[in-house]
């Protein structure tokens, strides 16, 4: 039978890995969103992306990876906030979607 101490250590290591990987992925998402906002001439609000969901999905070669979705807010006129979303598979950006916004 497996020792409960070993199981506890494995659970802790898995949790730490997930936390560390999530931080890195959130940084990739934030950098991509900042570049897109700069490209479109809009302002990223709060300077952050917010985790929305995570699930397993296969990539193009069949490897199972974490598919993460983050949301963010931006503005084009410094008054009205708009919602956006970024989707990553592993650390690869799949899509950055923004709501329709007013162009000043």
C-alpha positions as CSV (number, residue, x, y, z in Angstrom):
1,X,0.0,0.0,0.0
2,X,1.2,3.5,-0.7
3,X,2.3,5.6,2.3
4,X,0.0,8.6,3.0
5,X,3.1,10.8,3.4
6,X,4.2,10.1,-0.1
7,X,0.7,10.9,-1.4
8,X,0.7,14.2,0.5
9,X,4.1,15.2,-0.9
10,X,3.0,14.4,-4.4
11,X,-0.2,16.5,-4.0
12,X,1.9,19.4,-2.6
13,X,4.4,19.1,-5.5
14,X,1.6,19.0,-8.1
15,X,-0.1,22.0,-6.5
16,X,3.1,24.0,-6.5
17,X,3.8,23.1,-10.1
18,X,0.3,24.1,-11.1
19,X,0.6,27.4,-9.3
20,X,4.0,28.2,-10.8
21,X,2.9,27.2,-14.3
22,X,-0.3,29.4,-13.9
23,X,1.8,32.4,-13.0
24,X,4.0,32.0,-16.0
25,X,1.0,31.5,-18.3
26,X,-0.7,34.6,-16.9
27,X,2.5,36.6,-17.6
28,X,2.4,35.4,-21.2
29,X,-1.2,36.4,-21.5
30,X,-0.6,39.8,-19.9
31,X,2.3,40.5,-22.3
32,X,0.2,39.5,-25.3
33,X,-2.8,41.7,-24.2
34,X,-0.5,44.7,-23.6
35,X,1.0,44.3,-27.1
36,X,-2.5,44.1,-28.6
37,X,-3.8,47.1,-26.7
38,X,-0.8,49.1,-27.8
39,X,-1.3,47.9,-31.4
40,X,-5.0,49.0,-31.3
41,X,-4.3,52.3,-29.5
42,X,-6.4,51.4,-26.4
43,X,-5.5,51.4,-22.7
44,X,-5.4,48.2,-20.7
45,X,-7.2,48.9,-17.4
46,X,-5.8,47.6,-14.1
47,X,-2.7,46.3,-15.9
48,X,-3.9,42.7,-15.3
49,X,-5.6,39.7,-16.8
50,X,-8.0,37.7,-14.6
51,X,-8.3,33.9,-14.7
52,X,-11.7,32.7,-16.0
53,X,-11.4,29.0,-16.8
54,X,-9.0,26.1,-17.3
55,X,-9.6,22.8,-19.0
56,X,-7.7,20.0,-20.8
57,X,-7.4,20.1,-24.5
58,X,-5.1,18.4,-27.1
59,X,-2.8,20.5,-29.2
60,X,-2.1,20.1,-32.9
61,X,0.2,17.0,-32.3
62,X,-2.2,15.3,-29.9
63,X,-0.4,16.3,-26.6
64,X,-2.8,17.1,-23.8
65,X,-2.3,20.7,-22.5
66,X,-4.1,23.1,-20.2
67,X,-6.3,25.5,-22.1
68,X,-6.7,28.7,-20.0
69,X,-9.0,31.7,-20.6
70,X,-8.3,35.0,-19.0
71,X,-10.4,38.2,-19.2
72,X,-9.3,41.8,-19.1
73,X,-10.7,45.3,-19.3
74,X,-9.6,48.1,-21.7
75,X,-10.8,51.5,-22.7
76,X,-10.5,53.6,-25.8
77,X,-11.6,56.9,-24.3
78,X,-10.5,56.6,-20.6
79,X,-14.2,56.6,-19.6
80,X,-16.0,53.6,-20.9
81,X,-14.5,50.2,-20.0
82,X,-14.8,47.3,-22.4
83,X,-14.3,43.5,-21.9
84,X,-11.7,41.3,-23.6
85,X,-10.7,37.7,-23.4
86,X,-7.5,35.8,-24.2
87,X,-7.3,32.1,-24.7
88,X,-4.0,30.1,-24.4
89,X,-3.2,26.5,-25.0
90,X,-0.1,25.8,-22.9
91,X,1.7,29.1,-23.4
92,X,0.6,29.6,-27.0
93,X,-1.9,32.3,-27.6
94,X,-4.9,30.9,-29.5
95,X,-7.1,34.1,-29.6
96,X,-7.5,37.6,-28.2
97,X,-11.1,38.8,-28.5
98,X,-12.2,42.3,-27.7
99,X,-15.7,43.7,-27.5
100,X,-16.6,46.3,-30.0
101,X,-15.4,49.7,-28.8
102,X,-15.7,53.4,-29.6
103,X,-12.8,54.8,-31.7
104,X,-11.8,58.3,-30.7
